[in-house]
Amino acid sequence: MHYICPVIIKFFPAMIENKELFTTADGSKTFFLPELNEYYHSHHGAIQEARHVFLKNGLAEKSAQKQLSILEVGFGTGLNAFLTAIEAANKQLEINYTGLEAFPLTSQEAQEMAYTSNPDLELFDDLFSEIHATNWGEFSQINSNFKLKKIKETLQQTSFENESFDLVYFDAFGPRVQPELWTEALFAKIYAALKPGGILVTYCAKGQVKRDLKSAGFNVETLDGPPGKREMIRAGK
Ligand SMILES: C[S@@+](CC[C@H](N)C(=O)[O-])C[C@H]1O[C@@H](n2cnc3c(N)ncnc32)[C@H](O)[C@@H]1O
């Protein structure tokens, strides 16, 4: 059972307002939240983590299937959506991507990440800008391989009534900071929205998270983590 400090929940939106730009060990940027002592990505490497956890152990696992529906919990800077859109074009996939975000960044904050200054990503400036320019609450066809809907809601509020997903990128802040998001009840809500054979991947590998995922019905695998982190979780339906 997680204890959720009501003071943290009440002041959470204010605590994430003060963001410091931080260069991670692979040279890519992220935000550091001093009030919470938390980062938006691994300080060992933001791009490296996204590629390992979400692309290699998530998307690649499902990409035999050409049409995929993906849910991201914690859209943040849009890094995972951006890298997924590039991979969709490389592998000729058709992806419907839903990005759930309770506290959207401004486009200017997203641009501060300067992901397209990375040599492999420099051709994709327009794609990154378009991902941030699309309207919230509706699907936008970004290109023939990638459709995006950003939803400004919390995971707790949102309802997946008419939607189902092949793949979930669970990229919330960690359980130390937001234990209310890493619960059996919310994992069960995601499980219900997953198609049979669907998977959830997350950077976190805490024992309690694995137990809560199992109680919600998932088969849980522990995989090697990205550089700097020992393990990560992939959970299947
Ligand atoms: C670890 S960061 C995500 C990083 C992001 N995936 C990226 O590529 O930049 C966690 C994100 O979850 C968002 N968040 C916090 N509480 C949330 C909630 N209750 N429901 C949905 N998103 C939430 C935060 O605002 C933040 O953007």
The ligand as an SDF file (V2000), in Angstrom:
LIG
                    3D

 27 29  0  0  0  0  0  0  0  0999 V2000
    8.9830   11.4430  -16.6230 C   0  0  0  0  0  0  0  0  0  0  0  0
    8.0480   12.7860  -17.3190 S   0  0  0  0  0  0  0  0  0  0  0  0
    7.6880   12.2140  -18.9350 C   0  0  0  0  0  0  0  0  0  0  0  0
    8.7490   12.4020  -19.9550 C   0  0  0  0  0  0  0  0  0  0  0  0
    8.2000   12.2650  -21.3450 C   0  0  0  0  0  0  0  0  0  0  0  0
    7.7040   10.9520  -21.6540 N   0  0  0  0  0  0  0  0  0  0  0  0
    9.1720   12.7580  -22.3750 C   0  0  0  0  0  0  0  0  0  0  0  0
    9.4980   11.9990  -23.3190 O   0  0  0  0  0  0  0  0  0  0  0  0
    9.5960   13.8890  -22.2600 O   0  0  0  0  0  0  0  0  0  0  0  0
    6.4550   12.5170  -16.5580 C   0  0  0  0  0  0  0  0  0  0  0  0
    5.3200   13.2920  -17.1610 C   0  0  0  0  0  0  0  0  0  0  0  0
    4.0950   12.8870  -16.5610 O   0  0  0  0  0  0  0  0  0  0  0  0
    3.2650   14.0260  -16.4270 C   0  0  0  0  0  0  0  0  0  0  0  0
    2.2490   13.7590  -15.3830 N   0  0  0  0  0  0  0  0  0  0  0  0
    2.3190   14.0350  -14.0660 C   0  0  0  0  0  0  0  0  0  0  0  0
    1.2060   13.6270  -13.4330 N   0  0  0  0  0  0  0  0  0  0  0  0
    0.4100   13.0640  -14.3720 C   0  0  0  0  0  0  0  0  0  0  0  0
   -0.8810   12.4430  -14.3220 C   0  0  0  0  0  0  0  0  0  0  0  0
   -1.5350   12.3280  -13.1850 N   0  0  0  0  0  0  0  0  0  0  0  0
   -1.4110   11.9830  -15.4750 N   0  0  0  0  0  0  0  0  0  0  0  0
   -0.7260   12.1200  -16.6590 C   0  0  0  0  0  0  0  0  0  0  0  0
    0.5120   12.7020  -16.7600 N   0  0  0  0  0  0  0  0  0  0  0  0
    1.0680   13.1530  -15.6330 C   0  0  0  0  0  0  0  0  0  0  0  0
    4.2470   15.1020  -16.0350 C   0  0  0  0  0  0  0  0  0  0  0  0
    3.7190   16.3930  -16.2120 O   0  0  0  0  0  0  0  0  0  0  0  0
    5.4240   14.7910  -16.9370 C   0  0  0  0  0  0  0  0  0  0  0  0
    5.3410   15.4720  -18.1530 O   0  0  0  0  0  0  0  0  0  0  0  0
  1  2  1  0
  2  3  1  0
  2 10  1  0
  3  4  1  0
  4  5  1  0
  5  6  1  0
  5  7  1  0
  7  8  2  0
  7  9  1  0
 10 11  1  0
 11 12  1  0
 11 26  1  0
 12 13  1  0
 13 14  1  0
 13 24  1  0
 14 15  1  0
 14 23  1  0
 15 16  2  0
 16 17  1  0
 17 18  1  0
 17 23  2  0
 18 19  1  0
 18 20  2  0
 20 21  1  0
 21 22  2  0
 22 23  1  0
 24 25  1  0
 24 26  1  0
 26 27  1  0
M  CHG  2   2   1   9  -1
M  END
$$$$
